[in-house]
C-alpha cells in the first residue's frame, strides 16, 4: 500500500541535506556538489540560516553539534555553547534588583560560541576553503532573500520598541523607517560587510587551516571582538525586567574562548545506540525517557493512539523533573548520569507511571543529592504556575516576539553525519552591535540566581541549554540524524519521532507527518521559568477519540491546530549506502534535498 506524505521522502546515494529553510538546504547541497563533505555542507548551511532565519539564530548565538566521522568511525560532540562572562556573578545580578535573569537585553548575554564552533568543524573535518563556505552567506546578506512572513511579523511587533529603546536594531531591521513586507527582498549589508572584511583578513595568510584560524581570531580577538567590546562599555538598554541594564560581557571574555570536542552520552534502546550531548544541554532527557520506556511494549501501540501519548508523556515528566534537579555544566557540578541512566534507577522510576496522568513534579532521589533536590523544588515553587500557558516559540499560533532555533542534518556519500541545532543571537534577543549587523544572545536567562543548584549562575559556566541534536546508530549499520527547534519541546518531539521510526514507520516523511504533542508539566528553561502541571498540548489531528481518552486519564489537554507543533528534520543512511531525508511541512519552510 502506498503511503501518502506531504512531501516525498528524499532518496539517493550521493548526499542528503535537510534544514529548517529551503535556501539553506540548497546551499548545503551546493557544497556537496562542489566536492565538499557533510561537514562543509553543515557549515555553509548554518551560516546561511543566520541570514534567512535571523529571528531564530545569528552570528552571536550558540551551537551544539553531533558529528560522526566515517573515516575514524567515531562520533563526537562539538560544544560551541560558550560560558558566562567573568563578571557574571549572582551577587552582581542581585545588586541589579533581579530575582530572574531577563529574557532579552544585554544583561542576559554570554560569550557567543557559534562562529568558533562552525570554524572548528570546518577546519578539522571539512575539505573546502573558507571562502567557498562563507560566500553564500555574504551573497544573501548583501543581495537579499525573500523575507519570511514570521520575520516581518517579528519586526512589526518590535518596531516601536526598537525605535525607542534599541535604535541600532531599528537601523538594521526597519530600514528607512518601514517594516519590510513579507516575501520582500531583505538585505543586511552591514553583516555582509562584516563577513567580507573577515574573509579578506583571513585570506591575508596562506593555507586553508591558517585562514580558518585567522577568521576565528578576527571574531574573538580582532575587529569583531573590538566592536562588541566598545559597544558594551557604554551601552545600557531596556530589557524584559522593565529597567535598563549594562552587559557584563567584555572583549576580554571573547579573547579566551574556543569551542571544544567532547564524547557524547549514549543509551541503548531496542538495537539502537542513541547519542546526545552532555548534561550542559537537555539531551540526556531523551536517553532517560528511552530508558524508562524500555519496560513497555511500545511496538504494539498505535503511534498516534492515547496509550502511546500517555506513556511517552509520563516518561518525559519524570525525565524532565530529573533535568531540573540534576543537569548543569559538569565542569562545575556533579551530575550523576551513570545513576540516572542505569536500569535499577529507571526500574524504580518506571513503577511511578500509572494509567492516570501525574500532576506532581517528581525528580528521583539519588543518594547524596537530597539537599540539592529539595533546593531545586523550592526554587521551582517560587517561580510559580502559569495560568496563561508555557509555550515553545515556533508554533504558528503563538507570539512572534520570542526567539527560537534552527536545525540541520547532513549525511554524505562517505557516511559522514552531522546533526546541529544552532540558536541564539536572535534579532529580538538584544540590540544589534553597531557596525557588525548582528545581535548577541540571551542564553544567560537559563541560569538561576540562587546558590547551590546545578543551574546556578557562575562565571565561566555554561548555561543549561535546551539545544539538543541527535544521532542514533543501529546494530545493523543504519544511522539516523535528527532534531528540531522548540526549546524545552525539542527532545519531546524527537522522542516521538524516534519511537515511531524505531517501531512503526520506516518512511521518514510519513513519520514526520504524524501528529505531535508535548507537555509543559515541568518548568520552562526560559524566563519566567513557570510550569503547567499535568498539561499536554496536542495537535487536533490526533482525533477526538484520542484527545477525549487523554482527558479521561487526567491530562489537561490543550488542542493545537493541525500542522502547528514542531519543526523536525531527519536524515538516514542504511547499511547498503542508501541515503534518505525528510523535513516537516509545518510552517512551510523546512526542506530536504538529496540525490
C-alpha positions as CSV (number, residue, x, y, z in Angstrom):
1,X,0.0,0.0,0.0
2,X,1.3,3.4,-1.0
3,X,1.8,5.8,2.0
4,X,0.6,9.4,1.2
5,X,3.0,12.0,2.6
6,X,3.0,15.8,2.4
7,X,6.3,15.6,0.6
8,X,8.4,12.8,-1.0
9,X,10.9,11.0,1.2
10,X,14.2,12.1,-0.4
11,X,16.4,9.2,-1.5
12,X,19.9,8.9,-3.1
13,X,23.4,7.8,-2.6
14,X,25.4,11.0,-3.2
15,X,24.3,13.1,-0.3
16,X,21.3,14.5,1.6
17,X,20.8,17.8,3.4
18,X,17.8,18.8,5.4
19,X,17.3,22.0,7.4
20,X,14.6,24.4,8.6
21,X,14.9,26.7,5.5
22,X,14.9,25.7,1.8
23,X,17.6,28.2,0.8
24,X,20.0,26.9,3.4
25,X,19.3,23.3,2.4
26,X,20.1,24.3,-1.3
27,X,23.3,25.9,-0.2
28,X,24.3,22.7,1.7
29,X,23.7,20.6,-1.4
30,X,25.8,23.0,-3.4
31,X,28.7,22.3,-1.1
32,X,28.4,18.6,-1.7
33,X,28.2,19.2,-5.4
34,X,31.5,21.2,-5.2
35,X,33.2,18.1,-3.7
36,X,32.7,19.0,-0.1
37,X,31.7,16.6,2.6
38,X,28.9,16.7,5.2
39,X,30.9,19.0,7.4
40,X,31.4,21.6,4.7
41,X,27.7,21.4,3.9
42,X,26.7,21.8,7.5
43,X,28.8,24.9,8.0
44,X,27.6,26.6,4.8
45,X,24.0,25.7,5.7
46,X,24.4,27.1,9.2
47,X,25.9,30.4,8.1
48,X,23.1,30.9,5.7
49,X,20.5,30.1,8.3
50,X,21.8,33.1,10.3
51,X,20.8,35.2,7.3
52,X,17.4,33.7,6.3
53,X,16.1,32.9,9.8
54,X,17.5,35.8,11.8
55,X,14.7,35.6,14.3
56,X,15.8,32.1,15.2
57,X,19.6,32.3,15.2
58,X,22.5,34.6,14.4
59,X,26.3,35.0,14.5
60,X,26.1,36.0,18.2
61,X,24.4,32.7,19.1
62,X,25.5,29.3,20.3
63,X,25.8,25.8,18.7
64,X,25.9,22.2,19.7
65,X,26.9,19.6,17.0
66,X,26.8,15.9,17.0
67,X,29.2,14.6,14.2
68,X,30.1,11.2,13.0
69,X,33.5,10.9,11.2
70,X,33.2,7.9,8.9
71,X,37.0,7.7,8.3
72,X,37.5,7.3,12.1
73,X,34.2,5.5,12.8
74,X,33.9,8.0,15.7
75,X,31.1,10.1,17.0
76,X,31.8,13.3,18.9
77,X,30.0,16.3,20.3
78,X,31.3,19.8,19.3
79,X,30.3,22.1,22.1
80,X,30.1,25.7,21.0
81,X,27.8,26.6,23.9
82,X,30.0,29.3,25.4
83,X,30.1,30.1,29.1
84,X,29.0,33.1,31.2
85,X,31.4,36.1,31.3
86,X,33.9,36.6,34.1
87,X,31.7,39.3,35.6
88,X,28.5,37.2,35.7
89,X,28.1,36.6,39.4
90,X,24.9,36.1,41.3
91,X,25.8,39.0,43.6
92,X,26.1,41.4,40.6
93,X,22.7,40.4,39.2
94,X,21.1,40.6,42.7
95,X,22.6,44.1,43.1
96,X,20.5,45.0,40.0
97,X,17.4,44.1,42.0
98,X,16.8,40.9,39.9
99,X,15.3,37.6,41.0
100,X,15.5,36.1,37.5
101,X,17.8,37.0,34.6
102,X,15.8,38.9,31.9
103,X,14.9,37.0,28.7
104,X,16.4,39.7,26.5
105,X,18.8,42.7,26.5
106,X,22.5,42.9,27.4
107,X,22.5,41.5,30.9
108,X,21.4,38.1,29.6
109,X,24.3,37.7,27.2
110,X,27.0,35.1,27.4
111,X,30.1,34.7,25.2
112,X,28.9,34.0,21.6
113,X,30.1,30.5,20.7
114,X,28.5,29.6,17.3
115,X,31.1,31.1,15.0
116,X,34.0,29.4,16.6
117,X,32.1,26.1,16.5
118,X,31.4,26.4,12.8
119,X,35.0,27.3,12.1
120,X,36.4,24.4,14.2
121,X,34.1,22.0,12.4
122,X,35.3,23.3,9.0
123,X,39.0,23.3,9.9
124,X,39.1,19.9,11.4
125,X,36.7,17.9,9.3
126,X,35.8,19.9,6.1
127,X,37.5,19.9,2.7
128,X,36.5,23.2,1.2
129,X,38.2,26.6,1.5
130,X,36.7,29.2,3.9
131,X,35.7,31.5,1.0
132,X,33.6,28.7,-0.6
133,X,31.5,28.1,2.5
134,X,31.2,31.7,3.6
135,X,30.3,33.3,0.3
136,X,26.7,32.1,0.2
137,X,26.0,33.9,3.5
138,X,27.7,37.0,2.2
139,X,25.6,36.8,-1.0
140,X,22.2,36.5,0.8
141,X,23.1,39.3,3.2
142,X,24.4,41.6,0.5
143,X,21.9,40.9,-2.3
144,X,18.9,39.8,-0.2
145,X,16.5,36.9,0.2
146,X,12.7,36.6,0.4
147,X,11.9,37.7,4.0
148,X,9.9,35.1,5.8
149,X,6.5,36.3,6.9
150,X,7.3,35.4,10.5
151,X,10.4,37.6,10.4
152,X,8.3,40.5,9.1
153,X,5.8,39.9,11.9
154,X,8.5,39.8,14.5
155,X,10.0,43.1,13.3
156,X,6.5,44.7,13.1
157,X,5.8,43.7,16.7
158,X,9.1,45.3,17.9
159,X,9.2,48.4,15.6
160,X,8.3,50.9,18.2
161,X,10.4,49.3,20.9
162,X,13.4,49.2,18.6
163,X,12.9,52.9,17.6
164,X,12.6,54.0,21.3
165,X,14.9,51.6,23.1
166,X,17.2,49.8,20.6
167,X,18.0,52.2,17.8
168,X,20.8,50.1,16.4
169,X,18.3,47.3,15.8
170,X,15.9,49.8,14.3
171,X,18.5,50.8,11.8
172,X,19.1,47.3,10.5
173,X,15.6,45.7,10.7
174,X,13.4,48.7,10.0
175,X,15.3,50.2,7.0
176,X,14.0,53.7,6.1
177,X,11.6,53.5,9.0
178,X,9.3,50.9,7.3
179,X,8.8,47.3,8.4
180,X,9.9,45.1,5.5
181,X,7.0,43.3,3.9
182,X,6.6,39.5,3.9
183,X,8.4,38.0,0.9
184,X,10.2,41.3,0.1
185,X,13.8,41.1,-0.8
186,X,15.6,41.8,2.5
187,X,19.2,42.8,2.8
188,X,21.6,43.1,5.7
189,X,24.5,45.0,4.0
190,X,26.2,45.7,7.4
191,X,26.6,42.0,8.1
192,X,27.7,41.3,4.6
193,X,30.5,43.9,5.1
194,X,31.5,42.3,8.4
195,X,31.9,38.9,6.8
196,X,33.6,40.3,3.7
197,X,36.2,42.1,5.9
198,X,36.7,38.9,8.0
199,X,37.2,36.9,4.8
200,X,39.7,39.4,3.4
201,X,41.7,39.5,6.6
202,X,41.7,35.7,6.9
203,X,42.9,35.3,3.3
204,X,45.9,37.6,4.1
205,X,47.6,34.4,5.5
206,X,48.3,31.3,3.4
207,X,47.0,27.8,3.9
208,X,43.4,26.6,4.4
209,X,43.6,25.8,8.1
210,X,45.6,29.0,8.8
211,X,42.9,31.1,7.1
212,X,40.2,29.4,9.2
213,X,42.1,30.1,12.4
214,X,42.6,33.7,11.2
215,X,38.9,34.0,10.8
216,X,38.4,32.8,14.4
217,X,40.9,35.4,15.6
218,X,39.0,38.1,13.7
219,X,35.9,37.3,15.6
220,X,37.2,36.6,19.1
221,X,40.4,38.7,19.2
222,X,40.2,41.0,16.2
223,X,37.9,43.7,14.9
224,X,34.6,41.9,15.7
225,X,35.5,41.5,19.4
226,X,36.8,45.0,19.5
227,X,33.5,46.4,18.1
228,X,31.5,44.3,20.6
229,X,33.7,45.4,23.5
230,X,33.4,49.1,22.5
231,X,29.7,48.9,22.3
232,X,29.2,47.1,25.6
233,X,31.5,49.5,27.5
234,X,28.8,52.2,27.5
235,X,25.5,50.6,26.3
236,X,22.7,50.5,28.8
237,X,19.4,49.3,27.4
238,X,15.9,48.3,28.3
239,X,15.2,44.6,28.8
240,X,12.3,42.3,29.9
241,X,12.8,43.3,33.6
242,X,11.4,46.8,32.7
243,X,14.6,48.5,33.5
244,X,17.8,49.4,31.7
245,X,21.0,47.4,32.3
246,X,24.5,47.1,31.1
247,X,26.2,43.9,29.9
248,X,28.8,42.1,32.0
249,X,30.4,40.6,28.8
250,X,33.7,42.2,27.7
251,X,36.1,41.8,24.8
252,X,38.4,40.0,27.3
253,X,35.8,37.3,27.7
254,X,35.7,36.7,24.0
255,X,39.5,36.6,23.7
256,X,40.0,33.5,25.7
257,X,37.1,31.4,24.2
258,X,37.4,28.3,22.0
259,X,34.8,25.7,21.1
260,X,35.8,22.1,22.1
261,X,35.1,18.4,21.4
262,X,33.5,16.1,23.9
263,X,32.4,12.5,24.0
264,X,28.6,12.1,23.6
265,X,26.4,10.5,26.2
266,X,24.6,7.4,25.0
267,X,21.9,4.9,25.8
268,X,20.8,1.6,24.3
269,X,17.3,1.1,23.0
270,X,16.0,-1.9,21.0
271,X,19.2,-2.4,19.0
272,X,19.9,1.3,18.7
273,X,22.6,3.4,20.4
274,X,21.2,6.9,20.8
275,X,23.8,9.7,21.2
276,X,23.3,13.1,22.8
277,X,25.2,16.0,24.3
278,X,26.2,16.0,27.9
279,X,24.1,17.5,30.7
280,X,25.1,21.1,30.0
281,X,22.3,20.5,27.5
282,X,19.0,18.8,28.0
283,X,19.9,15.9,25.6
284,X,20.1,13.2,28.3
285,X,16.4,13.6,29.0
286,X,15.7,11.7,25.7
287,X,18.0,9.0,26.9
288,X,16.3,8.9,30.3
289,X,12.9,8.7,28.6
290,X,14.0,5.8,26.4
291,X,15.5,4.0,29.5
292,X,12.1,4.3,31.2
293,X,10.1,3.2,28.1
294,X,12.2,0.1,27.7
295,X,9.8,-1.5,30.2
296,X,6.8,-1.0,27.9
297,X,5.8,-2.7,24.7
298,X,5.8,0.5,22.6
299,X,6.0,-1.5,19.3
300,X,2.5,-2.9,20.0
301,X,0.9,0.5,20.4
302,X,-0.8,2.8,17.8
303,X,1.8,5.5,17.5
304,X,-1.0,8.1,17.3
305,X,-3.1,6.5,19.9
306,X,-3.8,7.5,23.5
307,X,-1.7,4.9,25.2
308,X,1.4,5.9,23.2
309,X,0.8,9.6,24.0
310,X,0.2,8.8,27.7
311,X,3.2,6.6,28.3
312,X,5.6,8.9,26.4
313,X,4.3,12.0,28.3
314,X,4.5,10.3,31.7
315,X,8.1,9.2,30.9
316,X,9.1,12.7,29.9
317,X,7.6,14.2,33.0
318,X,9.9,12.0,35.1
319,X,13.0,12.6,32.9
320,X,12.5,16.4,32.8
321,X,12.0,16.5,36.5
322,X,15.4,15.0,36.8
323,X,16.7,17.6,34.3
324,X,15.7,20.3,36.8
325,X,17.2,18.6,39.8
326,X,20.5,17.3,38.3
327,X,21.5,18.8,35.0
328,X,24.1,21.5,34.7
329,X,27.7,22.1,33.4
330,X,29.6,19.1,34.6
331,X,32.7,21.2,34.9
332,X,31.0,22.9,37.8
333,X,28.7,20.3,39.4
334,X,28.5,16.6,39.8
335,X,25.8,15.2,37.5
336,X,25.1,11.5,38.3
337,X,24.3,10.4,34.8
338,X,25.6,6.9,35.5
339,X,22.8,6.6,38.0
340,X,20.1,8.4,36.0
341,X,20.6,6.2,33.0
342,X,21.0,2.9,35.0
343,X,18.5,0.1,34.7
344,X,18.0,-0.1,38.5
345,X,17.2,3.6,38.8
346,X,14.8,3.5,35.9
347,X,13.1,0.4,37.1
348,X,12.1,2.2,40.3
349,X,11.1,5.3,38.3
350,X,9.1,3.3,35.8
351,X,6.9,2.0,38.6
352,X,5.6,5.6,39.1
353,X,4.0,5.5,35.7
354,X,0.3,4.5,36.1
355,X,-2.8,4.7,33.9
356,X,-3.5,8.2,35.4
357,X,-1.7,11.4,34.4
358,X,0.6,12.8,37.1
359,X,0.3,16.4,38.2
360,X,3.3,16.2,40.5
361,X,6.9,17.2,39.7
362,X,8.8,14.1,40.8
363,X,12.6,14.1,40.5
364,X,14.3,10.9,41.7
365,X,16.4,10.9,44.8
366,X,20.0,9.9,44.1
367,X,21.9,9.3,47.4
368,X,23.9,12.3,48.3
369,X,21.8,14.7,46.3
370,X,18.8,15.1,48.7
371,X,19.5,18.7,49.7
372,X,20.1,19.7,46.1
373,X,16.8,18.2,45.0
374,X,15.0,20.0,47.9
375,X,16.5,23.3,47.0
376,X,15.6,22.8,43.3
377,X,12.0,22.1,44.2
378,X,11.9,25.2,46.4
379,X,13.1,27.5,43.7
380,X,10.7,26.0,41.2
381,X,7.8,26.5,43.6
382,X,8.8,30.2,43.9
383,X,8.8,30.6,40.1
384,X,5.1,29.6,40.2
385,X,2.5,28.1,38.0
386,X,1.5,29.6,34.7
387,X,-2.2,30.5,34.2
388,X,-1.8,31.5,30.6
389,X,0.5,28.9,29.1
390,X,4.1,27.9,28.8
391,X,4.9,27.5,25.2
392,X,7.7,26.9,22.8
393,X,8.0,29.8,20.4
394,X,7.9,28.3,17.0
395,X,4.3,27.2,16.9
396,X,2.3,29.2,14.4
397,X,-0.4,30.4,16.8
398,X,1.9,32.0,19.3
399,X,3.8,35.2,19.9
400,X,6.2,36.3,17.1
401,X,8.5,38.1,19.5
402,X,10.1,35.1,21.2
403,X,13.2,33.7,19.7
404,X,13.9,30.1,18.9
405,X,16.2,27.8,17.0
406,X,17.1,26.1,13.7
407,X,18.2,22.7,12.8
408,X,20.4,20.9,10.2
409,X,21.0,17.2,9.3
410,X,23.5,16.2,6.7
411,X,24.8,12.8,5.5
412,X,27.3,12.5,2.6
413,X,28.3,9.6,0.3
414,X,31.2,8.6,2.6
415,X,28.9,8.1,5.6
416,X,29.9,11.3,7.5
417,X,27.0,12.6,9.6
418,X,26.2,16.0,11.1
419,X,23.3,16.9,13.3
420,X,23.4,20.5,14.5
421,X,21.0,22.8,16.4
422,X,22.2,26.4,16.2
423,X,20.3,29.1,18.2
424,X,20.6,32.4,19.9
425,X,21.7,35.8,18.7
426,X,18.1,36.5,17.5
427,X,17.3,39.9,16.1
428,X,15.0,40.3,19.1
429,X,17.4,39.0,21.8
430,X,19.5,42.1,22.2
431,X,20.4,45.3,20.4
432,X,22.3,45.0,17.1
433,X,26.0,45.7,17.7
434,X,26.9,48.9,15.7
435,X,28.9,48.3,12.6
436,X,28.5,44.5,12.7
437,X,24.9,43.8,11.7
438,X,24.1,41.2,14.3
439,X,22.9,40.9,17.9
440,X,24.3,39.0,20.9
441,X,22.5,36.2,22.6
442,X,20.3,36.0,25.7
443,X,21.3,32.5,26.9
444,X,22.1,33.6,30.5
445,X,18.4,33.5,31.2
446,X,18.8,29.7,31.6
447,X,20.7,30.3,34.9
448,X,19.1,30.5,38.4
449,X,20.1,33.4,40.7
450,X,20.1,31.0,43.7
451,X,23.2,29.3,45.1
452,X,23.7,25.6,45.3
453,X,21.8,24.5,42.2
454,X,23.3,22.7,39.2
455,X,21.9,25.6,37.1
456,X,23.2,28.4,39.4
457,X,24.9,31.3,37.6
458,X,28.7,31.3,37.9
459,X,31.5,32.9,35.8
460,X,32.8,30.5,33.2
461,X,29.9,28.2,33.5
462,X,27.9,27.0,30.5
463,X,24.1,27.6,30.8
464,X,22.0,24.5,30.7
465,X,20.8,24.9,27.1
466,X,17.8,23.3,25.5
467,X,19.7,22.7,22.2
468,X,19.8,19.0,21.5
469,X,20.8,17.4,18.2
470,X,20.6,13.6,17.9
471,X,22.4,10.8,16.2
472,X,21.2,7.2,16.5
473,X,23.2,4.1,15.3
474,X,21.5,0.7,14.9
475,X,23.4,-2.5,15.3
476,X,22.6,-3.4,11.7
477,X,24.5,-0.3,10.4
478,X,21.6,2.0,9.9
479,X,22.2,5.6,11.1
480,X,19.8,8.4,11.9
481,X,20.4,12.2,12.4
482,X,17.5,14.2,13.6
483,X,16.5,17.3,15.6
484,X,14.2,20.3,15.8
485,X,13.9,23.8,17.1
486,X,11.5,24.2,20.0
487,X,13.2,25.0,23.3
488,X,12.1,22.6,26.0
489,X,10.0,20.7,23.5
490,X,12.9,19.6,21.3
491,X,13.6,16.3,22.9
492,X,9.9,15.7,23.4
493,X,9.1,15.8,19.6
494,X,12.4,14.0,18.9
495,X,11.3,11.2,21.2
496,X,8.0,10.6,19.4
497,X,9.8,10.7,16.0
498,X,12.5,8.2,17.1
499,X,10.0,5.8,18.6
500,X,7.8,5.9,15.5
501,X,10.9,5.3,13.3
502,X,12.2,2.5,15.6
503,X,9.0,0.7,15.9
504,X,6.4,1.7,13.4
505,X,7.3,3.7,10.3
506,X,10.3,3.3,8.0
507,X,9.3,6.2,5.7
508,X,10.9,9.2,7.2
509,X,8.5,11.7,5.8
510,X,5.5,9.7,6.9
511,X,6.9,9.7,10.5
512,X,7.4,13.5,10.3
513,X,3.8,14.0,9.1
514,X,2.3,12.2,12.1
515,X,0.6,14.4,14.8
516,X,2.8,15.7,17.5
517,X,2.3,16.6,21.2
518,X,4.3,17.9,24.2
519,X,3.9,18.7,27.8
520,X,4.8,21.8,29.8
521,X,4.3,20.0,33.1
522,X,7.9,20.8,34.1
523,X,9.4,24.4,34.5
524,X,10.4,26.2,31.3
525,X,14.0,26.8,30.7
526,X,13.2,30.4,29.7
527,X,12.1,33.4,31.6
528,X,9.9,33.5,33.7
529,X,10.6,29.8,34.3
530,X,7.0,28.7,35.1
531,X,5.2,25.4,34.6
532,X,1.7,23.9,33.9
533,X,1.2,20.7,35.9
534,X,-0.4,17.9,34.0
535,X,-0.6,19.8,30.8
536,X,-0.4,18.3,27.3
537,X,-0.6,20.3,24.0
538,X,-1.6,18.0,21.2
539,X,-2.4,18.6,17.5
540,X,-6.1,18.3,16.6
541,X,-5.1,15.7,14.1
542,X,-4.8,13.1,16.8
543,X,-8.6,12.9,16.6
544,X,-11.4,13.5,19.0
545,X,-11.3,9.9,20.5
546,X,-7.6,10.1,21.4
547,X,-7.9,13.6,22.9
548,X,-11.0,12.5,24.9
549,X,-9.2,9.4,26.2
550,X,-6.3,11.5,27.4
551,X,-8.6,13.9,29.3
552,X,-10.3,10.8,30.9
553,X,-6.8,9.8,32.1
554,X,-6.4,13.1,33.9
555,X,-4.3,15.0,31.3
556,X,-5.0,18.7,31.0
557,X,-5.3,18.7,27.2
558,X,-4.8,21.9,25.1
559,X,-5.7,21.3,21.5
560,X,-3.5,23.0,18.8
561,X,-4.5,23.4,15.2
562,X,-3.2,20.7,12.8
563,X,0.3,21.3,11.5
564,X,1.3,23.8,14.2
565,X,3.6,21.8,16.5
566,X,7.3,21.0,15.9
567,X,9.8,21.6,13.1
568,X,11.6,18.2,12.9
569,X,14.0,17.2,10.2
570,X,15.7,13.8,9.8
571,X,18.3,12.1,7.6
572,X,19.2,8.4,7.4
573,X,21.7,6.0,5.9
574,X,21.2,2.3,5.6
575,X,23.9,-0.4,5.6
576,X,24.0,-0.5,1.7
577,X,24.6,3.2,1.5
578,X,21.1,4.4,0.6
579,X,20.6,7.9,1.9
580,X,17.1,9.3,2.9
581,X,15.9,12.6,4.3
582,X,12.7,14.4,5.2
583,X,11.6,17.7,6.6
584,X,8.4,18.8,8.4
585,X,5.7,20.5,6.4
586,X,4.9,22.6,9.5
587,X,5.4,26.4,8.9
588,X,6.1,25.5,5.2
589,X,9.8,26.4,5.1
590,X,11.9,23.4,6.2
591,X,13.1,21.4,3.2
592,X,15.2,18.3,2.4
593,X,17.3,17.8,-0.7
594,X,19.5,15.0,-2.0
595,X,20.4,12.8,-4.9
